[in-house]
């Protein structure tokens, strides 16, 4: 089995996952306001609805999918496997107070 991640790949993935174009609402703001949370699937989920939240989630998840596809192609792993492995890394590095979805589907505050 191929090694999926190196430290530099994880760093690059982390930066790609959080960097976004300037928006009225960005991912760190949305997290701190409890509007979004991390899903175990590797994507961002909506905790509280709103048009800006929906737009932000769409943009973040589209960029993540692109990055997961790139890593998947490089390593010969399915995209969903790459995404789930990335989810573990992202959730571990969340700032205190951020939300993530547990295996039973409940939102948990870190």
Secondary structure, 3 states (H helix, E strand, C coil): CCCCCCHHHHHHHHHHHHCCCCCCCCHHHHHHCCCEEECCCCCEEECCCCHHHHHHHHHHHHHHHHHHHHHHHHHCCCHHHHHHHHHHHHHHCCCCCCEEECCCCCEEEC
